[in-house]
């Protein structure tokens, strides 16, 4: 059973499934129809892009809450890897997905140098100031120019 930081057992998280790798043609009704044979679905969260160029489009994953852990386990067993619109579904307990995201299974993206120094300095906002952004862009341009000079020393003579 999953326990939160205080030690209480979260029963709901054990009957909640993460469903990923959804084709963009799959809608909420189709998702419920695919998963309803395995138990009573008490809630479904189909995620959509809320801003940007993809606003209004599906994000490609959803969460399904069953009435019991056993129903969720059965659905996970039957649906994981099953093809839907030509794509294999990824079905896990939502609590497993949380644990996986915090593990070392996927490579971490390195932060640009400006972000690393800012993070080390203790900025809690998580936002770069305008000056930091400008400095990061200048550093990137300088690195690109140096890289280009190494490839073709005749270019970029200044």
C-alpha positions in Angstrom: 0.0 0.0 0.0 1.2 3.5 -0.8 1.7 5.7 2.2 1.9 9.5 2.2 4.6 11.4 4.1 2.6 11.4 7.3 2.0 7.7 7.1 -1.6 7.4 6.1 -2.5 4.8 3.5 -3.9 6.2 0.3 -6.5 3.6 -0.8 -7.6 5.6 -3.8 -4.2 5.6 -5.4 -4.2 1.8 -5.5 -7.3 1.7 -7.6 -6.3 4.6 -9.9 -4.7 3.7 -13.2 -2.4 5.8 -15.5 -3.2 5.1 -19.1 -0.6 6.5 -21.5 0.5 6.4 -25.2 -3.1 7.2 -26.2 -3.6 7.9 -29.9 -5.1 11.4 -30.4 -8.2 9.9 -32.0 -9.2 8.2 -28.7 -11.7 10.3 -26.8 -13.1 10.0 -23.3 -16.1 7.8 -24.3 -13.9 5.4 -26.2 -11.5 5.1 -23.2 -14.4 4.4 -20.8 -15.8 1.8 -23.2 -12.4 0.1 -23.4 -11.9 -0.1 -19.6 -15.4 -0.6 -18.3 -15.5 -4.4 -18.8 -12.9 -4.8 -15.9 -14.9 -3.1 -13.1 -16.9 -0.1 -12.0 -15.2 3.2 -13.1 -15.9 5.8 -10.5 -13.9 8.7 -12.2 -11.9 9.4 -15.3 -9.5 12.3 -15.9 -8.7 12.8 -19.6 -6.0 15.4 -19.9 -6.1 18.1 -22.5 -3.6 20.8 -23.5 -4.8 24.1 -21.9 -2.5 26.5 -23.7 -0.1 26.9 -26.5 -0.4 25.7 -30.1 -1.9 22.4 -29.0 -4.6 24.0 -26.9 -7.8 21.8 -26.9 -6.0 18.7 -28.1 -5.6 15.5 -26.0 -2.3 15.2 -24.1 -2.1 11.5 -24.8 -2.7 10.1 -21.3 -5.5 9.8 -18.8 -6.3 8.5 -15.3 -9.1 6.0 -14.5 -10.3 5.4 -11.0 -11.9 2.0 -10.2 -14.0 1.2 -7.2 -11.5 -1.4 -6.0 -7.8 -2.2 -6.2 -8.7 -5.6 -7.6 -10.6 -4.1 -10.6 -7.7 -1.8 -11.3 -5.2 -4.7 -11.2 -7.4 -6.7 -13.6 -7.7 -3.8 -16.0 -3.9 -3.2 -15.8 -3.2 -6.8 -16.5 -5.6 -7.0 -19.5 -5.0 -3.6 -21.1 -1.3 -3.0 -20.7 0.3 -3.4 -24.2 -3.0 -3.8 -25.9 -3.2 -2.0 -29.3 -5.6 0.9 -29.5 -5.6 2.7 -32.9 -2.3 0.9 -33.7 -0.5 2.0 -30.5 0.3 -0.2 -27.5 -1.3 1.2 -24.4 0.8 1.8 -21.3 -1.3 1.0 -18.2 0.1 1.2 -14.7 -1.2 1.9 -11.2 -1.0 5.7 -10.9 1.1 5.2 -7.7 3.6 3.2 -9.7 3.8 6.0 -12.3 4.6 8.5 -9.5 7.3 6.2 -8.1 8.8 5.6 -11.6 9.0 9.4 -12.3 11.1 9.8 -9.3 13.4 6.9 -10.1 16.5 6.9 -12.2 15.0 5.0 -15.1 15.0 7.8 -17.6 17.9 10.1 -18.4 17.9 13.5 -16.8 18.2 16.5 -19.0 21.1 18.7 -18.0 20.4 22.3 -17.2 22.1 25.0 -19.1 25.0 26.6 -17.2 23.0 29.7 -16.4 20.3 27.6 -14.7 22.8 25.5 -12.7 24.5 28.6 -11.2 21.1 30.2 -10.5 19.8 27.1 -8.8 22.9 26.8 -6.7 22.6 30.4 -5.6 19.3 29.6 -4.0 16.7 31.3 -6.2 13.4 29.8 -5.2 11.3 31.3 -7.9 12.4 28.8 -10.6 12.3 31.7 -13.1 15.3 33.3 -14.8 15.6 37.1 -14.7 15.8 39.0 -17.9 19.5 39.5 -17.4 20.1 35.8 -16.8 18.2 35.0 -20.0 20.2 37.5 -22.0 23.5 36.1 -20.5 22.4 32.5 -21.3 21.6 33.4 -24.9 25.0 35.2 -25.3 26.8 32.2 -23.8 25.0 29.9 -26.2 25.8 32.1 -29.2 29.4 32.3 -28.2 29.6 28.5 -27.9 28.0 28.1 -31.3 30.4 30.5 -32.9 33.4 28.8 -31.3 32.1 25.4 -32.5 31.6 26.8 -36.0 35.2 28.2 -36.0 36.6 24.8 -35.0 34.8 23.2 -37.9 35.7 25.8 -40.5 38.3 28.3 -39.3 37.8 30.6 -42.4 34.2 31.4 -41.2 33.4 34.0 -38.6 36.6 36.0 -38.7 36.1 39.0 -36.5 
